Amino acid sequence: MNILVVGEVKNGELRHTSLEILTAARSIAEGGDNTVAACVVGSGLDGAAGELAAHGVDVLVADDASYETYSSEGYTEALVKLAQSKSFDVVLFADTSFGKDLAPAVATQLEAALATDVVQIKTAEGSALHVVHPMYSGKVNAEFEMSADRTKVLTVRPHTFAAATKNGSGGNVEKVASSVEKAIRAVVKEVVSTSTGMVELTDADVVVSGGRSLKSEDNFKLMYDLAEVLGGAVGASRAAVDAGYQPHSSQVGQTGKVVNPSLYFACGISGAIQHLVGMRTAKVIVAINKDANAPIFQNADYGIVGDLFEVVPILTEECKALKQG
Ligand SMILES: Cc1cc2nc3c(=O)[nH]c(=O)nc-3n(C[C@H](O)[C@H](O)[C@H](O)COP(=O)(O)OP(=O)(O)OC[C@H]3O[C@@H](n4cnc5c(N)ncnc54)[C@H](O)[C@@H]3O)c2cc1C
């Protein structure tokens, strides 16, 4: 199989999830007569393409000023051409907003099989793939066979695979002539960044989330202080978002983002199923709740029964001290 990893570039930099799907691609390729290549689409891609190539993979680069502003149609067109140019059998995206937007469109145009939010790639037999995808709010894991006779497009949940590390032999960077050719029907006029200057929620290895119990936007400072010490991001329950304490971009759960960090703090969050869907695959979950019977404790690895307004500042100070010492 020829496997194509679709790299994602934000503000000129390669997103970490791109290196995770490179590992996923290599796990598919292992042990068979398979090849792995990567691609990036955008404008001003030298740094990102070089970063991918430094991880030992050949990179196809569609770099043109017409891709400076993201558009689903323009990027889909470019990726379909790239996938067809070398008859790729498998196209891998990270399950980020970028991947979620593009993968179904690319799969449709390639008449490919599509599996989204994949958390496990079980086997690669011949040109067929067996993949696992959580369903019904994470209550069951469904295993799909993606048949050999079709191109396969996958989005892989962030933090499912470890990021590829640099190896000695760099890959080649090949620029391909590409530009937006058709009239784009939906044009992005303005991008308003909601960035807090912290790591992206879906990229973060540590997430500190707060719930309705935070009572105000100002009190979320407690979450930001702990997240900052741990180099993490801040998330929120829907109740906290609906109350206006945090923007919707911070919402974790069924109607928010799915995060998969190494460490997740649920502070004053009851543990409703719609919240759990967004964080239950975190490697370690720490719950802080003053109600010992709160459902979140059933899903937590560590539980602290207590008032978050007392517990979180102590945790922050202790973490600071550990880092300094
Ligand atoms: C279709 C649908 C989609 C949804 N999507 C989402 C989603 O994407 N994400 C999501 O989060 N929710 C979602 N919800 C809402 C979800 O059902 C819950 O209502 C929500 O998660 C509750 O948020 P919470 O835990 O912050 O608030 P609450 O349920 O009110 O829980 C607050 C918790 O804080 C504890 N607490 C109170 N004060 C303190 C304190 N001082 N210290 C420590 N603990 C304290 C309480 O004991 C309680 O357990 C959805 C609901 C529906 C119907």
The ligand as an SDF file (V2000), in Angstrom:
LIG
                    3D

 53 58  0  0  0  0  0  0  0  0999 V2000
  -27.3080   17.0900   23.5250 C   0  0  0  0  0  0  0  0  0  0  0  0
  -26.4150   17.4760   24.6680 C   0  0  0  0  0  0  0  0  0  0  0  0
  -25.0880   17.7370   24.4100 C   0  0  0  0  0  0  0  0  0  0  0  0
  -24.2280   18.0830   25.4550 C   0  0  0  0  0  0  0  0  0  0  0  0
  -22.8910   18.3220   25.1870 N   0  0  0  0  0  0  0  0  0  0  0  0
  -22.0660   18.5570   26.2090 C   0  0  0  0  0  0  0  0  0  0  0  0
  -20.6570   18.7390   25.9860 C   0  0  0  0  0  0  0  0  0  0  0  0
  -20.1860   18.7140   24.8560 O   0  0  0  0  0  0  0  0  0  0  0  0
  -19.8830   18.9520   27.0670 N   0  0  0  0  0  0  0  0  0  0  0  0
  -20.3600   19.0120   28.3380 C   0  0  0  0  0  0  0  0  0  0  0  0
  -19.5710   19.2230   29.2620 O   0  0  0  0  0  0  0  0  0  0  0  0
  -21.6800   18.8830   28.5740 N   0  0  0  0  0  0  0  0  0  0  0  0
  -22.5240   18.6740   27.5390 C   0  0  0  0  0  0  0  0  0  0  0  0
  -23.8690   18.5660   27.7990 N   0  0  0  0  0  0  0  0  0  0  0  0
  -24.3620   18.9230   29.1250 C   0  0  0  0  0  0  0  0  0  0  0  0
  -24.1930   17.8380   30.1650 C   0  0  0  0  0  0  0  0  0  0  0  0
  -25.3040   16.9680   30.1250 O   0  0  0  0  0  0  0  0  0  0  0  0
  -24.0820   18.4550   31.5760 C   0  0  0  0  0  0  0  0  0  0  0  0
  -25.2240   19.2580   31.8110 O   0  0  0  0  0  0  0  0  0  0  0  0
  -22.8300   19.3090   31.7880 C   0  0  0  0  0  0  0  0  0  0  0  0
  -21.6830   18.6040   31.4130 O   0  0  0  0  0  0  0  0  0  0  0  0
  -22.7310   19.6860   33.2610 C   0  0  0  0  0  0  0  0  0  0  0  0
  -21.6800   20.5620   33.4670 O   0  0  0  0  0  0  0  0  0  0  0  0
  -20.9600   20.6720   34.8910 P   0  0  0  0  0  0  0  0  0  0  0  0
  -20.4710   19.3210   35.2660 O   0  0  0  0  0  0  0  0  0  0  0  0
  -20.0210   21.7900   34.8060 O   0  0  0  0  0  0  0  0  0  0  0  0
  -22.1630   21.1570   35.8090 O   0  0  0  0  0  0  0  0  0  0  0  0
  -23.0050   20.4010   36.9290 P   0  0  0  0  0  0  0  0  0  0  0  0
  -23.6430   19.1700   36.3830 O   0  0  0  0  0  0  0  0  0  0  0  0
  -23.8930   21.4320   37.5240 O   0  0  0  0  0  0  0  0  0  0  0  0
  -21.9400   19.8920   37.9810 O   0  0  0  0  0  0  0  0  0  0  0  0
  -21.2170   20.7390   38.8080 C   0  0  0  0  0  0  0  0  0  0  0  0
  -20.3740   19.8620   39.7090 C   0  0  0  0  0  0  0  0  0  0  0  0
  -19.5070   20.6840   40.4500 O   0  0  0  0  0  0  0  0  0  0  0  0
  -19.4630   20.1910   41.7850 C   0  0  0  0  0  0  0  0  0  0  0  0
  -19.1090   21.3430   42.6110 N   0  0  0  0  0  0  0  0  0  0  0  0
  -19.8810   22.4270   42.9120 C   0  0  0  0  0  0  0  0  0  0  0  0
  -19.1650   23.3190   43.6100 N   0  0  0  0  0  0  0  0  0  0  0  0
  -17.9100   22.7900   43.7800 C   0  0  0  0  0  0  0  0  0  0  0  0
  -16.7490   23.2340   44.4190 C   0  0  0  0  0  0  0  0  0  0  0  0
  -16.6760   24.4230   45.0230 N   0  0  0  0  0  0  0  0  0  0  0  0
  -15.6520   22.4250   44.4050 N   0  0  0  0  0  0  0  0  0  0  0  0
  -15.6740   21.2000   43.8080 C   0  0  0  0  0  0  0  0  0  0  0  0
  -16.7870   20.7430   43.1840 N   0  0  0  0  0  0  0  0  0  0  0  0
  -17.8870   21.5360   43.1550 C   0  0  0  0  0  0  0  0  0  0  0  0
  -20.8190   19.6130   42.0490 C   0  0  0  0  0  0  0  0  0  0  0  0
  -20.7620   18.6240   43.0660 O   0  0  0  0  0  0  0  0  0  0  0  0
  -21.1550   19.0110   40.6810 C   0  0  0  0  0  0  0  0  0  0  0  0
  -20.7270   17.6580   40.5980 O   0  0  0  0  0  0  0  0  0  0  0  0
  -24.7430   18.2070   26.7660 C   0  0  0  0  0  0  0  0  0  0  0  0
  -26.0870   17.9510   27.0040 C   0  0  0  0  0  0  0  0  0  0  0  0
  -26.9130   17.5940   25.9690 C   0  0  0  0  0  0  0  0  0  0  0  0
  -28.3570   17.3130   26.2640 C   0  0  0  0  0  0  0  0  0  0  0  0
  1  2  1  0
  2  3  1  0
  2 52  2  0
  3  4  2  0
  4  5  1  0
  4 50  1  0
  5  6  2  0
  6  7  1  0
  6 13  1  0
  7  8  2  0
  7  9  1  0
  9 10  1  0
 10 11  2  0
 10 12  1  0
 12 13  2  0
 13 14  1  0
 14 15  1  0
 14 50  1  0
 15 16  1  0
 16 17  1  0
 16 18  1  0
 18 19  1  0
 18 20  1  0
 20 21  1  0
 20 22  1  0
 22 23  1  0
 23 24  1  0
 24 25  2  0
 24 26  1  0
 24 27  1  0
 27 28  1  0
 28 29  2  0
 28 30  1  0
 28 31  1  0
 31 32  1  0
 32 33  1  0
 33 34  1  0
 33 48  1  0
 34 35  1  0
 35 36  1  0
 35 46  1  0
 36 37  1  0
 36 45  1  0
 37 38  2  0
 38 39  1  0
 39 40  1  0
 39 45  2  0
 40 41  1  0
 40 42  2  0
 42 43  1  0
 43 44  2  0
 44 45  1  0
 46 47  1  0
 46 48  1  0
 48 49  1  0
 50 51  2  0
 51 52  1  0
 52 53  1  0
M  END
$$$$
